[in-house]
Amino acid sequence: MHSRPAALLLDVLIGVAVFGFVVTGVITAMIISQRGMLASGDRVRGVLLNQQALEVVRSVRDENFANLVAGTFGFQVGTDGKWDLSGTGVTTADGFTTSLTLEIQESGAIGVTATTT
Protein backbone atom coordinates (compact mmCIF):
# COMPACT_ATOMS: atom_id res chain seq x y z
CA MET A 1 0.00 0.00 0.00
CA HIS A 2 1.09 3.44 -0.82
CA SER A 3 0.14 6.34 1.37
CA ARG A 4 -0.75 9.48 -0.43
CA PRO A 5 0.20 12.87 1.02
CA ALA A 6 -3.39 14.05 0.66
CA ALA A 7 -4.68 11.19 2.84
CA LEU A 8 -2.08 11.96 5.50
CA LEU A 9 -3.03 15.62 5.46
CA LEU A 10 -6.71 14.69 5.78
CA ASP A 11 -5.93 12.41 8.76
CA VAL A 12 -4.01 15.21 10.48
CA LEU A 13 -6.82 17.72 9.88
CA ILE A 14 -9.44 15.33 11.27
CA GLY A 15 -7.26 14.61 14.31
CA VAL A 16 -6.72 18.31 15.01
CA ALA A 17 -10.46 18.99 14.62
CA VAL A 18 -11.41 16.19 17.04
CA PHE A 19 -8.78 17.38 19.53
CA GLY A 20 -10.11 20.94 19.22
CA PHE A 21 -13.68 19.81 19.94
CA VAL A 22 -12.56 17.84 23.00
CA VAL A 23 -10.53 20.74 24.39
CA THR A 24 -13.39 23.17 23.75
CA GLY A 25 -15.81 20.84 25.54
CA VAL A 26 -13.54 20.47 28.56
CA ILE A 27 -12.97 24.24 28.85
CA THR A 28 -16.70 24.94 28.50
CA ALA A 29 -17.50 22.39 31.22
CA MET A 30 -14.93 23.99 33.54
CA ILE A 31 -16.37 27.48 32.99
CA ILE A 32 -19.95 26.32 33.60
CA SER A 33 -18.84 24.45 36.73
CA GLN A 34 -17.06 27.52 38.10
CA ARG A 35 -20.11 29.72 37.51
CA GLY A 36 -22.28 27.16 39.31
CA MET A 37 -19.93 27.09 42.29
CA LEU A 38 -19.94 30.89 42.53
CA ALA A 39 -23.73 31.03 42.36
CA SER A 40 -23.95 28.32 45.00
CA GLY A 41 -21.65 30.30 47.28
CA ASP A 42 -23.83 33.38 46.83
CA ARG A 43 -26.94 31.39 47.76
CA VAL A 44 -25.26 30.04 50.89
CA ARG A 45 -24.16 33.57 51.86
CA GLY A 46 -27.73 34.82 51.35
CA VAL A 47 -29.16 32.06 53.54
CA LEU A 48 -26.67 32.84 56.30
CA LEU A 49 -27.53 36.55 56.16
CA ASN A 50 -31.25 35.72 56.38
CA GLN A 51 -30.61 33.49 59.39
CA GLN A 52 -28.67 36.30 61.03
CA ALA A 53 -31.55 38.72 60.38
CA LEU A 54 -34.03 36.33 62.00
CA GLU A 55 -31.73 35.97 65.01
CA VAL A 56 -31.70 39.78 65.28
CA VAL A 57 -35.50 39.78 65.52
CA ARG A 58 -35.39 37.06 68.17
CA SER A 59 -32.86 39.07 70.14
CA VAL A 60 -34.96 42.26 69.96
CA ARG A 61 -38.08 40.26 70.89
CA ASP A 62 -36.35 38.69 73.88
CA GLU A 63 -35.16 42.12 75.04
CA ASN A 64 -38.58 43.79 74.78
CA PHE A 65 -41.47 42.52 72.65
CA ALA A 66 -42.86 46.07 72.43
CA ASN A 67 -39.82 47.10 70.34
CA LEU A 68 -41.19 45.05 67.44
CA VAL A 69 -43.45 47.21 65.27
CA ALA A 70 -44.73 46.74 61.73
CA GLY A 71 -42.47 47.96 58.94
CA THR A 72 -39.35 47.23 56.93
CA PHE A 73 -36.05 47.52 58.75
CA GLY A 74 -32.36 46.97 58.61
CA PHE A 75 -30.38 46.14 61.73
CA GLN A 76 -27.21 47.11 63.49
CA VAL A 77 -25.45 46.65 66.79
CA GLY A 78 -26.34 49.55 69.07
CA THR A 79 -23.98 51.44 71.37
CA ASP A 80 -25.07 49.13 74.19
CA GLY A 81 -23.84 46.09 72.23
CA LYS A 82 -27.35 44.83 71.50
CA TRP A 83 -29.11 44.46 68.16
CA ASP A 84 -31.34 47.34 67.04
CA LEU A 85 -33.77 47.55 64.14
CA SER A 86 -33.00 50.63 62.06
CA GLY A 87 -33.21 52.01 58.53
CA THR A 88 -34.62 49.96 55.67
CA GLY A 89 -31.83 47.48 55.04
CA VAL A 90 -28.24 46.65 55.78
CA THR A 91 -25.65 46.22 53.02
CA THR A 92 -22.62 44.02 53.59
CA ALA A 93 -19.14 44.73 52.25
CA ASP A 94 -19.65 42.16 49.48
CA GLY A 95 -22.81 43.86 48.20
CA PHE A 96 -25.66 41.86 49.74
CA THR A 97 -28.57 43.88 51.14
CA THR A 98 -30.70 42.32 53.87
CA SER A 99 -33.98 43.74 55.10
CA LEU A 100 -36.58 42.59 57.60
CA THR A 101 -40.32 43.05 57.11
CA LEU A 102 -42.45 42.77 60.24
CA GLU A 103 -46.23 42.40 59.99
CA ILE A 104 -48.64 42.43 62.92
CA GLN A 105 -51.16 39.64 62.47
CA GLU A 106 -54.73 39.58 63.80
CA SER A 107 -53.77 37.15 66.54
CA GLY A 108 -51.21 39.63 67.87
CA ALA A 109 -48.32 37.54 66.62
CA ILE A 110 -45.70 39.14 64.43
CA GLY A 111 -44.84 37.70 61.03
CA VAL A 112 -41.24 38.22 59.99
CA THR A 113 -39.78 38.01 56.49
CA ALA A 114 -36.05 38.34 55.90
CA THR A 115 -34.99 39.21 52.35
CA THR A 116 -31.45 39.25 51.00
CA THR A 117 -30.65 40.51 47.51
N, C-alpha and C positions, 0 to 999 in steps of 0.2 A: 504494500500500500504506500502510496505517495501522499504526503500531506501537502495541501496547497496553502500558500501564505494567506489567502483570503479566508479559509476555514479557521486558521489559527487566530487571525484578527477577529473574526466573528466570535470565537470562543472567549477571547479576552474581553471583548465588549460585553458579552452576556454575563461573564463573571463579575466584571466591575459593576454592572447594573444591579445584579442580585446583591452584591456586597453593599452598594449604596442604599438599596431599599432596606436591608437589614439594619444598617447603621442609623438610617433615618427613623425607623420604627423604634429602636432602642432609645434614641435621644428623645423622641416624642413621648414615650412611656415615662421616661425619667422626669420630664418637664411636667407632665400631668400629675405624676405622683407627688412632686414637690409642691405644686399648687394645692393639691388635696391636703397635704400635711399642714400647710400654712393656714388653710381655711379651718381645719380641725382645731388647730391651736387657738385661732380666734374664737371659735365656738366655746372651747373650754374656758378661755379667759372671760367671755361674756357670762357664762354660767357662774363662775366664781364671783364675779362682780355682782350678779343678781343675788347670790346667796349672802354676800356681805351686806347688801342693801336690806335684805329681809332681817338679818341679825341686828342691823341698826334700829329697825322698827321695834323689834323685840326688846332691845335695850331701852329705848325711849318709853315703851309701854311699861316695862318693869319699874322704871324710875317714877313715872307718873302718867297714868292712863289718860288724864285730862290734857296732856300735851299733844295727843294725837287728834288732829282736826282734818276735815276733808280738804283735799287739794293735791297739787303736784309739787314735789319737793326734791331737793338734793339733800346731801348730808355732809357733815363735817364734824371733826372733833372740836368741842368747845374749849374755852380757856380752863374749865374745870376738869378737863380730861375725859369728859363724857360725850357721847354722840348727841348731836343736835340736828334737827331737820331745818334746812335753810335753802333759799333760792329755788331754782326749778330743775336743777340737775348738777351732777358733778362730773367733770371731765378728767380722765386720767392722763398721765404723761404720754401714753401710747395712743391717745385719740379716742378712747371709748367714753361715751357719755351715758351715765346711769341716772335714772330718775325714778322716784317712788310716787305712785298715785294712791291716795287713801280715799276710800268712799265709806260714808256712814250708811249702814244698812238699817232696814226697819226694825230689826231685832235689837239694835243698839251695838251690834258687833261692827267691827271695822274691816272692810275688805282692802287688801293691799296687793298692788301690782307693781313689780319691779321690772323696768325696761332698760335694756342696755343696747345701744346702737353704736 
